Amino acid sequence: MAAPKKGRSSSAQGKPGRSLALILIAIVALTGGMFASGHTTPRLGIDLAGGTSITLTAVNQPGQPNAINKTNMDTAVDIMNRRVNGLGVSETEVQTQGDRNIIVNIPRGTNSKEAQQQVGTTAKLYFRPVLQREPQGATGHPTPSSSSGKSGSPSPGATGSPSPSASTGSGKQKATGSDTPSASATAQGRAVTDGLKKTSPTPSATGSASPTATSPSPSPSGSTGSSDLQARYASLDCTKPSAQNSAGQGAKPGEPTVACGKDGKIWSKFLLGPVSVDGQDVKKAQAVFDTQGASGWQVQMTFDSKGAKKFADITGQLAQKTSPQNEFAIVLDDQVVSHPFVQTAISGGQAEISGSFNQQDAQSLANMLSYGALPLSFKESSVTTVTAALGGQQLHAGLLAGAIGLALVIIYLVFYYRGLSLIAVASLMVSAILTYVIMSLLGPAIHFALNLPAVCGAIVAIGITADSFIVYFERIRDEIREGRSLRPAVERAWPRARRTVLVSDFVSFLAAAVLFIVTVGKVQGFAFTLGLTTLLDVVVVFLFTKPLMTLLARRKFFANGSKWSGLDPKSLGVNPPLRRTRRPAGPTAGPADPKEA
């Protein structure tokens, strides 16, 4: 047999240590990164750690056939993230899957029914007039103001700060810093009366109410409802997470309500009038930077014709009031996200909210204004709840199944390949280490969670990885059966084995990619793990298995064909000693004598 061709094969045969050093460096670097990140174990999915998984599928609203698109789906994810995080849930995952599915994974320890209600409904955005506002928990942090240049009594522990203002494009007003109105300031009688629909006067900070001269006498029929609302407002504590998202829950649009809102790190409680403008009336909202003046970042709103008229009416009424009754609250899912004040009536269907915005704040408010116009609703495709005990049992069963599968593969390799099984087992261990470390790193990086189907994918990958070794070993055995010694057999077998391994792994990876794209839910975990381990199989075979085989082929135990090496020529059907066939130099020479030395 001729010597191996010069070039890549010869270089790989001569310096296999480079490849082994490269994969060793990669393992050390990835392991170091894993420990440095503090995530030394893979992140477990809901079915293993326990919790609730909700799959929501978007459906088109009547008359909106093209509403389901990436922008609206991303906005829906933002809404649901905000809702679920408002429940005080940590490590909640909300992410899109495919074109119209959203997966919400909520860890154990959360009220799954409440979370299910929060994420499964369409966002509600309303504009309500502010009847009364009181900052709470304002310790060492400025409380947002909503005055229009008028000074009020400073609230305890709070200092003034600019508040957003609402204006038209032609007469936009920049908010000015002023002291926050005191919680004891009595609201104007007419606004309170109009808002509560013939109820008793506005509560003061002390819980008492003093009607003004312009306030009509409350009717007996409305006094009970007014008292209940005042009692709710007086007892509302917006510093408590339980109240922040549930204060105004269940309020009808045509009725006054209470709500909580946050300015920076300060929560305030609000007494709000009936809905004046529906979020569906907002045609467009965007964050822009004022390059002509000194207003900085602004949020521009455009209303449809119906909304423009309603907005002009309410701003005309609010402009005649004093703080805080010249404010309108933008309420998203029963929580106040902004409460700009109004100085003049705003007509024409266009308005700007300006103030001490930075780009992020302005974009966030613009997104929230767009929530109410979101033309998407969702149906629940599946809801899965797993207890912690059941998740632990499933994890134990999955690991046991993987251990049994790995043990069976090793037993087969040792029985059939004997000494060659050392290479196969070492390669499996390297593949397992890389898989574990990469899964641990992918948890914080891309929120990858190891679920039960993903464990199944890893178990299947054991067979795929072992199959690559078997292909290579059998190619080497075929070369030995043809009468070649081990070292040239290793090099001649590699090109054919490499081609087979690449084709096989490509098919497996293609199947995993298609499965990942077309499936929804936990099956994607199986597809992702299968695709990842398939790629790692190629890396291990090229950078570890082949170079290690090249090194061991130089050892007498393998090179001399020991019967325990798995490469015994006699057991492979070859009668030793091995002979090499020589071809005469002349073109007319006959066939070589096979017995010729």
Salt bridges, closest charged atoms under 4 A:
ASP74 OD2 - LYS70 NZ 2.82
GLU93 OE2 - ARG43 NH1 1.94
GLU134 OE1 - LYS269 NZ 3.68
ASP194 OD2 - ARG190 NE 3.73
ASP263 OD2 - HIS339 NE2 2.91
ASP281 OD2 - LYS310 NZ 2.60
ASP290 OD2 - LYS172 NZ 3.08
ASP313 OD2 - LYS309 NZ 3.41
GLU327 OE2 - ARG133 NH2 3.07
GLU327 OE1 - HIS339 ND1 3.13
ASP333 OD2 - ARG83 NE 2.66
GLU474 OE2 - ARG477 NH1 3.93
ASP478 OD1 - ARG481 NH1 2.95
GLU479 OE1 - ARG484 NH1 2.95
GLU479 OE1 - ARG492 NE 3.38
GLU479 OE2 - ARG496 NH2 2.40
GLU482 OE1 - ARG484 NH1 2.45
GLU491 OE1 - LYS546 NZ 3.34
